Amino acid sequence: MNIIAGILSAFEVGEEVGFLNEKGKGKIIAILSSNKYLMLDSDGFERTVFATELIKIHRVDMSEDVFALNVKKEDLPKSKRSIVTNTISKENVPEKDLHIEELLESHRGMTNSEILEVQMRHLRIFFNEMCSQRRVRFILIHGVGEGVLKSEVHQFLCSQNGVTYFDANFRKYGRGATEVRVNYTQLKEKE
């Protein structure tokens, strides 16, 4: 068993989990074996799932008075100021989910190439919007699947000047997202 599978299989009854390759979340209601669980999903259905299909959902304790609305950052001790700054900056990163279910009401009858074409069109529109807003950082959610969409997304990003990309935060997205950074100085130099 590899290390990641060992980490992923450590779920407990009552723990909130999300799906690695699809939208949604749920709660573990029974342990069926070392890597198989019974969960109650957010729609109220019981599902049998494997540990490799799930990710843990970590909750941040927001009970500290640091997050009270009437507290100014300048009035906080220096040790608490970075907590406020880091929390705000992490929440302000735009995301675009490229799963076809998020882009269209229905994709019934569409071929895989037609679906990919729609996804890539939405990617280009979102990318141009982020550049027009001068966003330095954003997230593209492509899922894991067979890797076709991820490969196309990376190929598109490679063709853009001043763009670097890497896997997004594993705890939040699993392997299904790419974080994009745009260096506008490099963009102008190459134009």
Backbone torsions as a table, in degrees:
resi	resn	phi	psi	omega
1	MET	NA	132.1	179.1
2	ASN	-80.3	169.1	-175.2
3	ILE	-62.8	-43.2	-177.8
4	ILE	-63.0	-43.9	178.4
5	ALA	-61.3	-37.4	178.0
6	GLY	-65.0	-39.5	178.6
7	ILE	-68.3	-43.6	-176.3
8	LEU	-68.0	-25.6	-175.2
9	SER	-84.4	2.2	-176.9
10	ALA	-92.0	63.3	177.6
11	PHE	-104.2	151.5	-179.6
12	GLU	-122.4	157.7	176.1
13	VAL	-61.1	133.2	-179.7
14	GLY	92.4	-9.8	-178.3
15	GLU	-76.9	139.8	178.1
16	GLU	-85.8	132.8	-177.3
17	VAL	-134.3	158.6	174.1
18	GLY	-119.5	165.9	178.4
19	PHE	-87.6	141.1	-179.9
20	LEU	-74.3	-38.6	-173.0
21	ASN	-113.2	8.3	178.9
22	GLU	-151.4	166.6	178.9
23	LYS	-76.5	153.4	175.1
24	GLY	117.2	168.4	178.8
25	LYS	-150.5	178.0	179.6
26	GLY	-172.2	-167.3	-177.8
27	LYS	-132.3	135.5	177.6
28	ILE	-68.8	126.3	178.9
29	ILE	-113.3	-14.3	176.4
30	ALA	-161.3	148.1	174.8
31	ILE	-101.0	117.9	-176.8
32	LEU	-90.6	-34.5	175.4
33	SER	-159.0	-171.7	-176.7
34	SER	-63.5	-23.4	179.9
35	ASN	-134.5	16.4	-178.3
36	LYS	-127.8	133.3	-173.9
37	TYR	-132.7	155.6	169.9
38	LEU	-105.3	126.3	-178.4
39	MET	-128.5	155.6	173.4
40	LEU	-104.5	113.7	-176.5
41	ASP	-80.7	173.1	-175.1
42	SER	-65.5	-14.7	176.5
43	ASP	-92.1	-0.3	177.8
44	GLY	90.4	10.6	179.9
45	PHE	-99.2	142.7	173.8
46	GLU	-83.4	135.8	-179.8
47	ARG	-134.7	140.8	171.9
48	THR	-93.2	124.7	-175.4
49	VAL	-135.6	155.8	175.9
50	PHE	-95.7	154.3	-178.8
51	ALA	-57.8	-34.2	-177.6
52	THR	-71.0	-9.9	178.3
53	GLU	-93.2	-4.9	-170.3
54	LEU	-120.2	156.7	169.6
55	ILE	-132.0	150.3	177.9
56	LYS	-74.5	144.4	173.8
57	ILE	-105.3	116.5	-179.4
58	HIS	-96.3	131.2	177.8
59	ARG	-97.3	139.3	176.3
60	VAL	-94.5	131.4	178.9
61	ASP	-74.6	110.3	-177.5
62	MET	-99.9	18.5	-173.7
63	SER	-80.6	-15.2	-179.4
64	GLU	-62.8	147.0	179.9
65	ASP	-68.6	-5.4	177.7
66	VAL	-58.9	-31.6	-174.8
67	PHE	-95.2	6.9	177.0
68	ALA	-64.9	140.9	-174.1
69	LEU	-67.0	-27.8	-176.0
70	ASN	-89.1	5.0	179.8
71	VAL	-95.3	126.6	176.8
72	LYS	-87.5	145.4	-179.3
73	LYS	-57.5	-39.5	-177.9
74	GLU	-65.7	-26.6	-179.0
75	ASP	-81.7	-9.0	-177.8
76	LEU	-84.1	153.5	171.4
77	PRO	-61.7	151.6	-177.1
78	LYS	-54.9	-35.4	-179.3
79	SER	-64.4	-27.7	-179.0
80	LYS	-88.6	-21.2	-177.0
81	ARG	-62.3	-40.8	-178.4
82	SER	-66.2	-31.0	178.2
83	ILE	-62.5	-45.7	179.8
84	VAL	-64.3	-47.0	-179.0
85	THR	-61.2	-48.2	-178.4
86	ASN	-63.6	-40.0	-179.1
87	THR	-65.3	-43.8	-178.9
88	ILE	-64.9	-45.2	-176.6
89	SER	-67.2	-34.0	-179.8
90	LYS	-70.5	-32.0	-177.3
91	GLU	-78.7	-13.3	-172.3
92	ASN	-100.1	21.6	-179.7
93	VAL	-95.1	114.7	-179.6
94	PRO	-64.2	145.6	178.5
95	GLU	-126.4	148.8	172.5
96	LYS	-131.2	117.2	178.0
97	ASP	-88.0	117.4	-177.3
98	LEU	-95.0	7.9	174.1
99	HIS	-61.6	134.9	-174.7
100	ILE	-59.5	-32.0	179.0
101	GLU	-63.2	-25.5	179.1
102	GLU	-86.4	-17.1	-175.1
103	LEU	-98.2	-32.3	-176.3
104	LEU	-129.0	150.3	175.6
105	GLU	-62.8	-44.2	179.8
106	SER	-145.7	140.5	175.7
107	HIS	-119.8	19.9	-179.8
108	ARG	-60.2	133.6	178.0
109	GLY	84.9	-4.9	179.8
110	MET	-84.0	144.0	175.1
111	THR	-79.4	164.7	177.7
112	ASN	-59.0	-39.0	-179.7
113	SER	-69.2	-35.0	176.5
114	GLU	-66.9	-40.1	177.9
115	ILE	-62.8	-45.7	179.3
116	LEU	-61.9	-38.8	178.8
117	GLU	-62.0	-43.0	177.9
118	VAL	-64.1	-44.2	-179.6
119	GLN	-62.0	-42.6	-179.4
120	MET	-70.0	-33.9	176.1
121	ARG	-63.2	-44.1	177.9
122	HIS	-64.5	-36.3	176.9
123	LEU	-61.6	-48.5	-179.0
124	ARG	-62.0	-41.6	178.9
125	ILE	-62.7	-46.5	-179.7
126	PHE	-64.9	-42.6	179.5
127	PHE	-60.2	-46.4	179.3
128	ASN	-63.9	-37.8	177.7
129	GLU	-64.3	-43.2	179.0
130	MET	-63.9	-39.8	179.0
131	CYS	-68.7	-38.8	178.8
132	SER	-66.7	-27.6	176.2
133	GLN	-87.2	-0.3	-179.4
134	ARG	59.8	37.1	176.9
135	ARG	-73.0	132.5	-178.6
136	VAL	-87.9	-26.0	-172.9
137	ARG	-144.2	136.7	173.8
138	PHE	-157.8	167.0	-174.5
139	ILE	-116.8	136.2	172.8
140	LEU	-113.0	119.7	-179.6
141	ILE	-98.1	114.7	-176.3
142	HIS	-118.2	-11.4	-177.8
143	GLY	78.2	176.2	-179.1
144	VAL	-97.4	-64.0	177.6
145	GLY	45.9	-137.5	178.3
146	GLU	-89.7	-5.0	175.7
147	GLY	89.6	4.6	-177.7
148	VAL	-67.5	-50.0	-179.3
149	LEU	-62.9	-43.6	179.2
150	LYS	-58.5	-44.2	179.2
151	SER	-61.7	-43.4	178.9
152	GLU	-66.8	-39.6	177.8
153	VAL	-61.3	-46.7	-179.5
154	HIS	-65.5	-37.4	177.8
155	GLN	-63.8	-42.1	176.9
156	PHE	-61.5	-46.5	-178.4
157	LEU	-63.2	-36.5	177.7
158	CYS	-62.1	-30.0	-177.0
159	SER	-81.4	-4.5	-177.9
160	GLN	-98.6	132.0	177.8
161	ASN	-70.8	143.6	175.0
162	GLY	73.4	13.2	-176.7
163	VAL	-110.8	130.8	169.7
164	THR	-121.2	154.5	-179.6
165	TYR	-149.7	158.0	178.9
166	PHE	-161.2	169.5	178.8
167	ASP	-59.8	134.7	178.1
168	ALA	-73.3	172.7	-178.4
169	ASN	-47.8	116.3	-176.6
170	PHE	-63.0	-39.3	-178.7
171	ARG	-61.7	-35.1	-177.6
172	LYS	-88.0	-39.6	-171.4
173	TYR	-116.3	-5.6	-172.2
174	GLY	65.7	-140.8	177.8
175	ARG	-97.7	12.1	-170.7
176	GLY	-99.0	21.1	-179.4
177	ALA	-149.2	156.4	179.6
178	THR	-125.0	131.8	174.2
179	GLU	-92.9	133.6	-177.3
180	VAL	-114.2	136.2	174.4
181	ARG	-121.9	133.9	-179.8
182	VAL	-116.9	125.6	176.6
183	ASN	-102.4	101.6	-175.0
184	TYR	-69.4	-23.2	175.9
185	THR	-64.8	-45.4	177.7
186	GLN	-65.8	-34.5	178.0
187	LEU	-60.3	-46.1	-178.5
188	LYS	-67.3	-37.2	-178.9
189	GLU	-63.3	-35.5	-175.0
190	LYS	-86.4	-14.5	-177.8
191	GLU	-75.0	NA	NA
